[in-house]
Amino acid sequence: MDFRVLVMLILSVVYVCVESKYMVYDTAQGVVKGKVNVHLVAHTHDDVGWLKTVDQYYVGSNNSIQGACVRNVLDSVVQALLKDKNRKFIYVEQAFFQRWWRDQSEETQDIVKRLVSSGQLEM
């Protein structure tokens, strides 16, 4: 048997056998002295037109290619930031943001402006 085929076979078996589980962490205690403290920065990385059309990414269609709905991401981020002033989010893809912005009410636009001004939402 070719060595490369054997390696691929072993890696395939390992990949199939590894189980991934969602773990809940208690982060309420803040920084722990003497431990490595990890700071996660919530952000997006939706390449405009990478695997699907811009429209498919935005509305979340054609999920057989990739599951993504940019509109839902932006809607939920705004709501999550409003619920907790300690949360922050970085939004990168301005092509999607511009489209989402045009669909929003004046009230939502004002909320987003406040989130940007407060530093909770970064572009």
C-alpha positions in Angstrom: 0.0 0.0 0.0 1.3 3.5 -0.9 2.5 5.4 2.2 0.3 8.4 1.3 -2.8 6.3 1.0 -2.0 4.7 4.4 -1.6 8.1 6.1 -4.8 9.4 4.5 -6.6 6.3 5.7 -5.3 6.8 9.3 -6.2 10.5 9.3 -9.7 9.7 8.0 -10.3 7.2 10.8 -9.0 9.7 13.5 -11.2 12.5 12.0 -14.3 10.3 12.1 -13.6 9.1 15.6 -13.0 12.5 17.2 -16.2 13.8 18.9 -16.7 17.6 19.3 -18.9 18.9 22.1 -20.0 22.3 23.0 -18.7 23.3 26.4 -20.1 26.0 28.6 -17.5 28.0 30.5 -18.2 30.2 33.6 -16.6 33.5 32.6 -18.3 35.5 35.4 -15.2 35.6 37.6 -13.1 37.8 35.3 -9.3 37.7 35.1 -7.7 34.8 37.1 -4.2 35.7 38.4 -1.5 33.1 37.7 -3.5 31.6 34.8 -3.5 32.3 31.1 -6.5 34.5 30.4 -7.8 34.4 26.8 -9.5 37.4 25.3 -11.8 36.5 22.4 -12.8 39.2 19.9 -16.1 38.5 18.2 -15.9 39.4 14.5 -17.1 38.4 11.1 -15.3 36.9 8.2 -17.8 36.5 5.4 -16.0 36.7 2.1 -18.3 38.5 -0.3 -19.0 36.1 -3.2 -16.5 33.4 -2.1 -18.6 30.3 -2.5 -22.0 31.7 -3.0 -23.4 34.9 -4.6 -23.7 38.0 -2.5 -27.5 37.5 -2.4 -27.2 33.9 -1.3 -24.9 34.9 1.6 -27.0 37.8 2.6 -30.4 36.0 2.8 -29.0 32.6 3.7 -30.0 30.6 0.6 -28.3 27.7 -1.1 -27.0 26.3 2.2 -26.0 23.0 0.5 -22.8 24.9 -0.3 -22.3 26.7 3.0 -24.6 27.7 5.8 -24.5 31.5 6.2 -27.1 34.2 6.5 -25.4 37.6 6.9 -28.7 39.4 7.5 -29.3 37.3 10.6 -25.8 37.8 11.9 -26.2 41.6 11.8 -29.7 41.5 13.3 -28.6 39.2 16.2 -25.4 41.2 16.9 -27.3 44.4 17.3 -29.7 42.7 19.8 -26.9 41.0 21.7 -24.9 44.3 22.0 -28.0 46.0 23.4 -28.5 43.4 26.0 -25.0 43.7 27.4 -22.9 46.9 27.2 -19.8 44.9 28.0 -20.0 43.1 24.7 -18.1 44.2 21.6 -18.2 43.1 18.0 -16.1 43.9 14.9 -17.9 43.9 11.6 -15.7 43.7 8.5 -17.6 43.2 5.3 -18.9 46.6 4.3 -20.6 45.4 1.1 -22.9 43.3 3.3 -23.3 46.0 5.9 -24.2 48.6 3.3 -27.0 46.4 2.0 -28.2 45.6 5.6 -28.1 49.3 6.5 -30.3 50.3 3.7 -33.0 47.8 4.8 -33.1 49.1 8.4 -35.5 51.5 9.9 -34.3 54.9 11.1 -34.7 53.7 14.7 -32.4 50.8 14.1 -29.9 53.0 12.3 -29.8 55.3 15.3 -29.2 52.3 17.6 -26.3 51.2 15.4 -24.8 54.7 15.4 -24.9 54.7 19.2 -23.3 51.3 19.3 -20.5 52.5 17.1 -20.1 55.7 19.1 -19.9 53.7 22.4 -17.2 51.4 20.9 -19.3 48.3 21.2 -19.5 47.9 17.4 -16.4 48.5 15.3 -16.1 48.7 11.6 
